[in-house]
Amino acid sequence: MDLSPAPGASTAAEVAAAASVDPSLAPDASTAAEVAAAASVDPSLAPDASSSAKAEDERFALLMSIGEECIQTDELRLLLQNKEKAFPICYDGFEPSGRMHIAQGIVKTINVNKMIRAGCKVKIWIADWFAQLNNKMGGDLEKIQTVGRYMIEIWKAAGMDLDGVEFLWSSEEINKRADEYWTLVMDIARRNKVKRITRCCTIMGRADNEELTAAQIFYPCMQCADIFFLKADICQLGMDQRKVNMLAREYCDDIKRKHKPIILSHHMLPGFKEGQEKMSKSDPSSAIFMEDDEAQVNLKIKQAFCPSNIVEGNPCLEYIKYIVFPWFERFEVVRKEKNGCSKTFLSMDDLITDYASGALHPADVKPALAKAINEILKPVRDHFNTSKEAKNLLNTVKMYRVSN
């Protein structure tokens, strides 16, 4: 996997500039009064502010720093210039399907907070019905919803800005507006061949040629409908969800809809084993889970694939790039003078240069990475140790058998 800046992503300088955006840029305002109040907090939010161009550039750079791919960047620019869309709606969603690994816990927290700082309103779709369709937790909706509550507890403890987030349970929202939702689903299904829909089934972690249930074939039509049902301007999901997001854009062409949802797809972190493209909840050694204790984190990173001098396909370096640097804006390596002295890296490029040359060794990287990850996870561990409700949720989820 290439660790150089992703195509379409902002440069390191743009990201650094974007990171300094004032969090007040993104109040969660839904009424006209709230919008006016928000604008009075930060003049750069006012539509006629003299610094609006600079604020737009900062917002754009911040959003682009999330994505490995953006479809399309010019549409994102136009969205941010649209005075009638002062607070664009970003859609994210997840199937509650077991324990949460660090990509879902920390990378999502980083990305959601960036979206909020960029002035967006974030809707997180808790896809409980979708998990049931995909036979997660054996199709037991009560278990699925328990997992959903556990995940929200983790994001709360990890530092997600919940004031800027609206959590929506699919089972509740669809029932509230069933006529609107199912009309959308049926129209999407009517306009697409089965072959096009089955191509999207990788979004569920299913292979194109896998034998699917009728429910699983229906799933992509529903996920496509979600985007319009939630009135999303931006779809912020992983690269693994790209096919169904593209289906939504194709649907816009079919119905002659001018404004298409913008796709902002984030990078997928690999598993710790050699050649493991994705983390796996069914393989605990492949990933760090959000409630792993310090010893478990240390052991998993110690055993992780991390070849000397090799940057591409190195999961430890990917953790540093996509978790440690966005969180701390630095990476600290502590080592003895005979081994090159301690060093603080302020950019991923500098770290890659040292690693590729051999100046930075896996034996330096792994302890430093473990220390950083443990520091990030400490508030989550503390929350699940001190909150009785959170502890009960975790113990319950741990008893559930993870289903593929």
N, C-alpha and C positions, 0 to 999 in steps of 0.2 A: 504494500500500500504506500502510495506516494505521500510523503509528509510535507511537500512543498505547498505553498498557498493554493487553495482549490480554485478551479476555473470560475471566473465570475465573482470571486470573493474579493473583499477589499484588501489592500496592502496592509502590512504590519503597522505602517504609520497611520493609515486611516482608522484601523481598529483601535490603536492607542488613543487617537484623537476622539474616536467615538466613545471609548470607555469613560472619558471624562465628562460625558453629558450629564447634566444635573438630573438626578432622579425625579425632581419635581416636574420634569418635562412630560411625565406620563401619569397624571392623576387619572383614576378610573371614574370618569364623569359620564353620566348617561342623560341627565336632564340639562336643559338650556342654562339653568341657574348654576349648576355645577361646572359647566364648561366655562361660563363667564368668570366664575370664581377661580378656576384653574388658570385661566389666562391672566388674571390679575396677580397670581403668584409669580409667574415667570413671563415677562413681557414678550419673550421670543415665541411664545405660543400664540400670541394675538395675530390674527390673519394679516393685519396691516403693519406689523412690526418691521422696523428697518433691518433687523437682523434675521428676518425669516429665511433668507437664502442660506445663511450659515447654519441655522437650525435645521433646515431641510437636509443639508449635506451631512450633518452630524447624525441625524436620524437614519438617513440612507446608509451611511457607513456602519452604523451600529447593527442594523438589520442584516446587511450583507455579511457582517462578521459571523452571523449564525450559520449561514448556508454554505454547503459544499456546491450547491447549484441553485440558481435563481431563474425561474421562467415567468416572466421576462424582466430584465433589469429596467428597461425603459418604461414598462407598465408600473413598476414599483415607484419610479421617479414621479410619474404622473399621479399616482395615488397620493403620494406625500404632498403634492402641490395642490390637490383638490381641497378647496376650502370647505366644501360640504361634507368632507370626510375628516373632520378634525381628529377623530380617534378611530382609525381603521380597526376592523375586527380581525384578530388573528385566531385561527382555529387550530387546536391541537387535540389529540384524543388518544385513548389507550384502552386496551382490553385488560381488566383486572384478572390476572391469570397466575398468580403465585407471588413468591417473594420478589422484591425489587432489587435489580442489580444497579450498579453505580451509574451506568449510562442513563438509565431511566430516572434515577434519583437526582444526581448532581448535574449531568449535562442538561437535562430538562429544566432544572432550577436556573442554571446559568442562562439558557436561552429564553425562558419565560421572563426573567428579570430584564434581559436586554430588550425584549419586545415592549415591556411596560415602560422602560426608560426612553424608548423611541417613540412614545406617545400612542401606543396601541392598547386596545382593550382585548384581553385574552380570554377566550372561551375554551375551557378544557372539557371535552366530551368524554364522560365516563361510560364507556361502551359496554354496559353490563349485558344488554340483549345480544350484542355481537359476540361477546365471550360465550354466551349460551349457544348461539348458532354454531360457533366454532368448537363446541364441546369442551370448553375449558372448565376445570373443576367438575368434570363429568356432567356438565350441563346443569349443575345445581345453582340456581339463581341466588339463593340465600348465601351460599359460600362465595360466589362471585362478588356480591355486594359487600360482604365482609372484607374481602381483599381490597376492594375499592376504597373503603374507609381507612384501611391500614395504609394505603398508598398516600392518601391525603395527609395523614398524620406524619408521614416521612417528609413530605414536601414542606409542611409547616415547620418541622424541626430543622430542616436543611437550610431554611432561610429564603424560601420562595416568597415573593411579595404577594401575599394572598389578597391584599386590598385591591390589587389590579386584576384579579382572576375571578371568573365566574365558573364554578363547577356545575356541570349539567349532566344529570343521569339520563341516559338515552331512553330507558324504559318509562320514566316519568314524562319527559318532554314529548316523546312521540305520542303518548296517550293523550296529552293535553291538546295537541294539534294534529290528530290522526288524519283528518281529511286532507290537510295540506301535505303532510309527510308522505302518505301512501300514494297520493296522486303523483308526486314527484318520482317516487320509486318506480311506479308502474310505467311512467313515461320514459324514464331512462332505460328500463328493461325492454320496452317496446321498440326502442330505437337502436338496440344493439344485438348482434348475433351472439349465440352462446360461446363461440370461439373467442370473441373479443372479451367477454366477461371472464372466461376461465383463464385467460392470460393475466388477469388481475389477481388471481388467487394466491400469488406469492405474498400478497399483503398480509395474509393470514398465517404465513409460515408454511404454506402448502406448495408442493411442486406442481408445475403446469400439467404433468402427466399423471398426477395422483388421482385416485378414485375419490370423488367428492360426493358429499351428501347434497341433496337438493337445497338445504339450508345454506350450505357453504357457497353454492353457486349464486344464491340470492344476495349474499353478503356484500359483494362489490357494488351492486346496484344501490344498496342501502347506504354504504359509506360514501358513494358519489353524491347521493341525495343529501347527506348530512351537511355537505359544504354549502349548499344553497339554502337548506333549512335553517342553518345557523347564521345565514347572511354573511358568510366569511369573505373578507377581502384578500386575506393571505392564508394559505395552508402551510402551517409550519410542522412538518412531520419528517421522519427519517427518509433516507434514500430508498429504503425498502418499500415505501408507500407511494413511490413515484407513479407507478402504472395507473393506480386509481385516480390520482390527482390529474393525470393527463386525460383520463376518461372524462373528468369533469370539464376540462377545457374543450374537449371534442364535443361534448354535449352542448356547450355554449354555441359552437358553430352550427350544430343541428337546429337549435331553436332560434338562431339569429340574435343571440344575446351579445351585445357589444363588449361589456365589461366582464372579463374572465377572471377567475380566481388566480392570484399570483402564487406560484409554487416556490416555497423557500425550504429546501430539503437539507437537513443536517447530516453530517458524516456519521457512519455507523462504526462504533468502536469494535475492534476484533476481540476474540477470546484470547486467553493467555497461552494457549497451545499453538505450536507451529502450524501455520496454514489454516487456523480456525477463524473464518471470516466474521463470525458473529458470536457474541456471548450466548450461552445457553442456560436457561433456568434449570434444565434437567441435568446439567453437568456443573455441580457447584464449584469445581476446581477451575472452570473456564472464566470465572468472573468474580469480582468482589461484590458482595451483597451489602445493602445499606446498613444492616445491623450486625455485620461481621465484627467480631472483637479484634483487638489489636494484634493478638497472636495469629489469628486466622489471616489477617491482611498481610502480615509479615511473611507467613509461610507461602501464601499464594504468589506473592511477588517474587519471593526467593526462588520458587520453582518455575516461574514464567519464562517463556522463550524470549531470549534477549541476546542474540549473537553479536559478538564483538565487531565493531567497525561497520556493521550492516544497519542501515537506516530503514530501508523499505521493508514493510512487513514485520516491523518490530513493535509488538504490542506495548511494551514498556514506554517507548518513545511516544506512541500515540496517546497513552494516558497522560503523559506530561504535556503534550501539545493541546489536547482537548479538555483536560480537567485542571491540571495544576496551573498552567500559565493563565487561563481565563480567571481562575480563582484568586491566585496570589500575585499575578503579574511578574513572577520570578520563579526560579528553581534553584534551591540552595543545596550544594554538595559539600558535605563535611568530610575531610580526609586529612591524613597526616602529611607533614611537610615532605617526607620522602616520597609520597605518592602524588605530589603536585600541589599540595596545600588546598585549603578550602576555597570554593569559588561560587559566586552567585551569578547565575545566568539571567540576563534581562530580556533575552529574545530566544525564540526557538531556533532561529538561523544560527546563532552563535553556538548553541548546544549541539546542533547537528554537525557543525564544522568540527568541533572537538571530538564528537563521538566517531565520526567517519575517519578521522585521522588517527584515532587510538589514544588521544590525549585524555579522553573520558572513557572509562572502562565500565562494563556491566556491574562490576563489584562496587563502583562508585554510585551508579545510577539507582540500583535496586534499593539500598537502604534509604537513600534520599527520597525516592518515590514513595516508599512505605511510610516514612515519617510524614510526608505531605498529605497522603491519603488519610492516614489516621487522624491528622489534625482536622481535616475537612469533615470526617465522620463523627468526631467526638460529640458535637451537639445532638446528633441523632441518637447515638448510644445513650447519652445522658437523659434524653427525653423518654426513651423506652425503658429506662431504669427507674425513673422517678414518677412517671405518669401511670397510674394504675390502669386506666382505660387503654392507653397505648400498649402497655405490657400485655394485657389480656388479648388485644387484637393480634399482636405478634405471635403469641403462643398458639392462638387458634389457627392462624395462617400456616404456621410451621407444621401443624398436624395434617394439613390438607395435602393430598397427593397431587403433585404437578402433572397435568395431562397435556400431551402435545396437541 
